[in-house]
Amino acid sequence: KERTFNILAIDDQYKTRQYLKESFQSECLTVIEAIPTPLFAEGFDIIISDLIGAGPGKKENATQILQGIRKRYPYKYLIIMSSEPLLLVEVAQWADATITKTETDSLYEKLSVALLKGRVIQSQKALGEFKGTGSDFAGLL
């Protein structure tokens, strides 16, 4: 059976949350307004998050929380969004992918690529051909 990946999407804007729900109905998607702590990401394979407004107080910057996720769970795939491109430059060194919020097609494409790569790894594991180590996404996406 093909594995369904658990995706956590964090965004304070209703429009973006609706887009994600509608675009990725076939995956196990949890959509929330803000993330209170890095521990909240434990059961998820892929995290998509806005930077501004997705922090613990809803209006706060989520950079520290997302850096905490990266430190605690280095194998999770992080896609970071922002309407401010300069902020994305700062997080690009530790995020797996970054996009500006005006690029919703790019979000769909980047998440689709992450899911496809995850399924390839899953198939390789089933056939005994997987050469990676650790989590499904460790260093492979």
C-alpha positions, 0 to 999 in steps of 0.5 A: 500500500502506498504511504500517505505522508503527514503534512502540517501547514501553518498560515495565519491567512484563511485564503492560504489555508483554504488553498492548501486544503483544496489542493492537497485533499489526497494527503493527510493534511493538518492546517493550523493558524499558528504553531505554539512549539517545535514539538507540535511538528513531531508526527509530520513528515513535511511542514509548510509554514508562513514566517510572519504571523505563524508564531506562537502568538499568531502575530509573531514571526515563526522563525525561531519555532521553525529553526527549533523544528529543524534542530530537533527533527533535521529529517523533516522537509520544511517549505517556508513561505513569506510575502517578504522575499528578503525574509526568505533569503535569511531562512534559505540556508536551513529550509528545504524550500522557500517560496514567496506567497504570490507563487501558489503554483510554486508551492503546489510544485514544490510539495508535489516534488517532495511527495514524489521523492518520498514515494520513490524512497518508499518504493526503494525501501520496499525493494531493498534498494534504498541506500539512504539512512535515517528518515524517509527525507534524510538528505534526499530531498 
